[in-house]
Amino acid sequence: MKILLSIFSLLPALILFIPLLSNNILLGGEGLFTINYSAFFNKFFSFWFTDGFGHPNVLFNFIGVPHIIFLILEKLNFSYKVINSIYVFILFLLPFISFFLLSYQLTKKKITSLVVSSLYCFNTLSISYLASLNITNSSSLSTLPLLLFIYVKYYNSKYLYLLFGFFTLLFSYSFYNPPTFIAIFFSIILFIPFNFYLINKKMIFIDIFKDITKLTFIIFLFNIWWIFPTILSLNEASALMSSDFAISWEASTHKYKNQLLLNILFLDHFKYLSSISIFNNFLLIKFFYLFFLFFLIKNLNYKSIKFIYLIFMILLSIFFMKGTMPPFGIIYDALLKYIPFFWVMKSPIEKFSIPFIFYFSLLILFFINERKEHILNNKILLLFICIFISLPYIIFKDNLFLNSFNQKDITFNSKRYLSLNNSHISMIDFINSREINGRILILPQNLNYQSMIKLDEKNNVFTGLSFISESTNATFLRLDHQIYKGFSKNVFESDNILDQTFFNMFAIEYVLVNMDTVNWFGFVDYINLEGLNNFQEVYSAGNLTLFKVNKSNSRISIPNGHVINLNNVK
Amino acid sequence: MLLKNNFFYYLIIFFFNLNVSYAEYIKNFDKVYEIFKKDLTDDVLILLNSKHKNFNEEQGILINNQLYKKGSDFIYHDLKINEKKIFNTLYYLDVSNLNSFDHDYLPINFSESYNPHWSLIELNDNFDINNLNLIRHFINYFKMKFRMNSEYIYLPNQSYISNNFSNIFLINNTGINERSFLIYYKKGFVIQIFWICLILLSPLIIYFSIYLNKTKK
């Protein structure tokens, strides 16, 4: 039985790796958009990002240890496949390992820890969160249990705060997103009273307060290298978003309100890929899970402070996850409107799901760890959890991250495991081989920063931030850069966009026409540049063509036309 | 005690003042664009006048409280510009044939989002750009800032928003035929100084983090 449980718990991890054994790589979403880490560092390892029109770096922990490892491996000529596999390990397996370390430290039971770790990492909610493939944001799922493992293991050591601080430094990249950092920070702080109770079997509030103060101080001390510059950039960062926008964004997440509580019960309240949406739609899976939940609710020791605290934490997380939705939404609404900077928590359902799944997993861990086996063997209960978690992985296999879209009666299949098109690689290599000082305008212009790029004749597509533009050293201009800058859209439509004045203003040296782009969120226009005098074709690969703008300014110029009354400057 | 308080006060003010930065939003871009598109076919410069009182407001065009200035002087020149990106925060350019440029001011347009922290530095004649790296730049910039013997020359200049988007530096035309410059995002220097201070203080941070739990074994 132990072997069966171990295999079942590790099965999702194994299935996540299997597609990489063939010609596929993991790529897509908002997080994994580069196949060239030198280009990535060229753009983002700086106080100034050259992306689009260029903007100051306001979050200094954007690049972390994993990115540095990837760059070193790339410089050492390791293939992208190796780098990609390490990416998969850090993204998907580290949360599993971290939670296992914490739960084993707390219970000293291997199999229980293994199964609950599988639940923590591979449940519908977590895998949906990880499916964005964002190693900075999503690594918070591994950072939380790992930091708490350090805290629990070295609680009585004089090196506790040094080690804790060092690990926060090591994982500072996972604090890149401020609201995620806030959610993680409070999850850590709220674990301290719980840990204190586990050790001392009582709550001494003065001592708990001291521990919280020390830990808070250490987190800020070891992370001041990015917190301080970020605070100094607050006005810049807040210029990126208004509180009105945040409030309307929060309201847009209410699409989940139908049956939200029921969804939370099945851990599938946060899902956006069509495959993951139907993860729990199998009766067999539902049956085992419902049985387990029924057993949990019926047999939980409601008199134990430990369980009361964990239930309180879960309810608190649900309260915040629901945001401005009824019945208590008015409180969250007031927080958004009147608490300074609280508007950063504009996606509560996503951010507060991390403490929710963490404390929910802890509840199950302690429930199984402490229950007396007079009715049902614990291993049977663990098997039920395993079935609930692992069966969808067996069913979906390499279609785990599948999303289907219909455009004009054509179905496009977006997968995270994909095989790249040679013409795309060859265009990336060509652009990187040239020294381009100006910008490259990408056409057709999408109405979103994400694009859908056709990879083959079977209509398999890449969806996410374009890996073509993001894998080159050159600076690309997309429509969302212009929208961000507050330009009116009509300036960039058809004939306007080809105006020489516009090209010179923004130092557009090249235009890349990518006819593999699929109209996903909508286009501004398709423009055919062939035959136009001002554009000279310099390279073509498959459906991609690169044009040089004949009379373009470079990034630095001395105006040749019209300068405003210079004499007035005196 | 007072001295100590003042020291930290000035330290915070120092870093704050040097760091406050912003991404300039572009308002009424399309309106201004349309106006200039009608008049000019080549390069267009629009100087945002809202923050600089040197311009005469009466001669400007006022659009929703954003003042844009349009003049009528044409400058003809035959300058040769050589540019090179060194880092995202550091660009090199040299300009030759400046003898042909018979104006008091030399306008250098840098097509990157306007930010007040972009600055222009002039280079010594014998400066070898091929040997420029991050450390050499930092040392030279540090020396220039603290008026030590640097390969960089402080260059008085005025910077504005041009094209309603990019940075324009106006410098004195000294009549020298060839000049070379660096365009530098100077906020990076302040943060580098801050990080160096942190690294120097790291033994203290380590000691303090052990001291916090010293009662434990």
Chai-1 contact restraints between the chains, C-beta under 6 A:
chainA,res_idxA,chainB,res_idxB,connection_type,confidence,min_distance_angstrom,max_distance_angstrom,comment,restraint_id
A,S46,B,N88,contact,1.0,0.0,6.0,A-B,restraint_1
A,S46,B,T89,contact,1.0,0.0,6.0,A-B,restraint_2
A,F47,B,T89,contact,1.0,0.0,6.0,A-B,restraint_3
A,F47,B,Y185,contact,1.0,0.0,6.0,A-B,restraint_4
A,F47,B,K187,contact,1.0,0.0,6.0,A-B,restraint_5
A,F47,B,G188,contact,1.0,0.0,6.0,A-B,restraint_6
A,W48,B,N88,contact,1.0,0.0,6.0,A-B,restraint_7
A,W48,B,T89,contact,1.0,0.0,6.0,A-B,restraint_8
A,W48,B,Y185,contact,1.0,0.0,6.0,A-B,restraint_9
A,T50,B,N88,contact,1.0,0.0,6.0,A-B,restraint_10
A,F53,B,S113,contact,1.0,0.0,6.0,A-B,restraint_11
A,G54,B,E112,contact,1.0,0.0,6.0,A-B,restraint_12
A,G54,B,S113,contact,1.0,0.0,6.0,A-B,restraint_13
A,H55,B,A23,contact,1.0,0.0,6.0,A-B,restraint_14
A,H55,B,S113,contact,1.0,0.0,6.0,A-B,restraint_15
A,P56,B,S21,contact,1.0,0.0,6.0,A-B,restraint_16
A,N156,B,K216,contact,1.0,0.0,6.0,A-B,restraint_17
A,S157,B,K216,contact,1.0,0.0,6.0,A-B,restraint_18
A,K158,B,I210,contact,1.0,0.0,6.0,A-B,restraint_19
A,K158,B,N213,contact,1.0,0.0,6.0,A-B,restraint_20
A,K158,B,K214,contact,1.0,0.0,6.0,A-B,restraint_21
A,K158,B,K216,contact,1.0,0.0,6.0,A-B,restraint_22
A,L160,B,N213,contact,1.0,0.0,6.0,A-B,restraint_23
A,Y161,B,S209,contact,1.0,0.0,6.0,A-B,restraint_24
A,Y161,B,L212,contact,1.0,0.0,6.0,A-B,restraint_25
A,Y161,B,N213,contact,1.0,0.0,6.0,A-B,restraint_26
A,L162,B,S209,contact,1.0,0.0,6.0,A-B,restraint_27
A,L162,B,I210,contact,1.0,0.0,6.0,A-B,restraint_28
A,G165,B,S209,contact,1.0,0.0,6.0,A-B,restraint_29
A,K214,B,L212,contact,1.0,0.0,6.0,A-B,restraint_30
A,I218,B,S209,contact,1.0,0.0,6.0,A-B,restraint_31
A,W225,B,L198,contact,1.0,0.0,6.0,A-B,restraint_32
A,P229,B,I191,contact,1.0,0.0,6.0,A-B,restraint_33
A,L232,B,N19,contact,1.0,0.0,6.0,A-B,restraint_34
A,N235,B,Y22,contact,1.0,0.0,6.0,A-B,restraint_35
A,E236,B,S21,contact,1.0,0.0,6.0,A-B,restraint_36
A,E236,B,Y22,contact,1.0,0.0,6.0,A-B,restraint_37
A,E236,B,A23,contact,1.0,0.0,6.0,A-B,restraint_38
A,A239,B,A23,contact,1.0,0.0,6.0,A-B,restraint_39
A,N437,B,E83,contact,1.0,0.0,6.0,A-B,restraint_40
A,K485,B,I26,contact,1.0,0.0,6.0,A-B,restraint_41
A,G486,B,Y25,contact,1.0,0.0,6.0,A-B,restraint_42
A,G486,B,I26,contact,1.0,0.0,6.0,A-B,restraint_43
A,F487,B,F29,contact,1.0,0.0,6.0,A-B,restraint_44
A,S488,B,D30,contact,1.0,0.0,6.0,A-B,restraint_45
A,V491,B,D30,contact,1.0,0.0,6.0,A-B,restraint_46
A,V491,B,Y33,contact,1.0,0.0,6.0,A-B,restraint_47
A,T501,B,K37,contact,1.0,0.0,6.0,A-B,restraint_48
A,T501,B,V44,contact,1.0,0.0,6.0,A-B,restraint_49
A,N504,B,D43,contact,1.0,0.0,6.0,A-B,restraint_50
A,M505,B,N163,contact,1.0,0.0,6.0,A-B,restraint_51
A,A507,B,S111,contact,1.0,0.0,6.0,A-B,restraint_52
A,S554,B,E83,contact,1.0,0.0,6.0,A-B,restraint_53
A,R555,B,S111,contact,1.0,0.0,6.0,A-B,restraint_54
A,I556,B,E83,contact,1.0,0.0,6.0,A-B,restraint_55
A,I556,B,L93,contact,1.0,0.0,6.0,A-B,restraint_56
A,I556,B,F110,contact,1.0,0.0,6.0,A-B,restraint_57
A,S557,B,N109,contact,1.0,0.0,6.0,A-B,restraint_58
A,I558,B,L79,contact,1.0,0.0,6.0,A-B,restraint_59
A,P559,B,D43,contact,1.0,0.0,6.0,A-B,restraint_60
A,P559,B,L45,contact,1.0,0.0,6.0,A-B,restraint_61
A,P559,B,P107,contact,1.0,0.0,6.0,A-B,restraint_62
A,P559,B,N109,contact,1.0,0.0,6.0,A-B,restraint_63
A,N560,B,D43,contact,1.0,0.0,6.0,A-B,restraint_64
A,G561,B,L40,contact,1.0,0.0,6.0,A-B,restraint_65
A,G561,B,D42,contact,1.0,0.0,6.0,A-B,restraint_66
A,G561,B,D43,contact,1.0,0.0,6.0,A-B,restraint_67
A,H562,B,L40,contact,1.0,0.0,6.0,A-B,restraint_68
A,H562,B,L45,contact,1.0,0.0,6.0,A-B,restraint_69
A,V563,B,L45,contact,1.0,0.0,6.0,A-B,restraint_70
A,V563,B,I75,contact,1.0,0.0,6.0,A-B,restraint_71
A,V563,B,P107,contact,1.0,0.0,6.0,A-B,restraint_72
A,I564,B,L47,contact,1.0,0.0,6.0,A-B,restraint_73
A,I564,B,K69,contact,1.0,0.0,6.0,A-B,restraint_74
A,I564,B,G71,contact,1.0,0.0,6.0,A-B,restraint_75
A,N565,B,G71,contact,1.0,0.0,6.0,A-B,restraint_76
A,L566,B,Y105,contact,1.0,0.0,6.0,A-B,restraint_77
A,N568,B,F55,contact,1.0,0.0,6.0,A-B,restraint_78
A,V569,B,N54,contact,1.0,0.0,6.0,A-B,restraint_79
A,V569,B,L170,contact,1.0,0.0,6.0,A-B,restraint_80
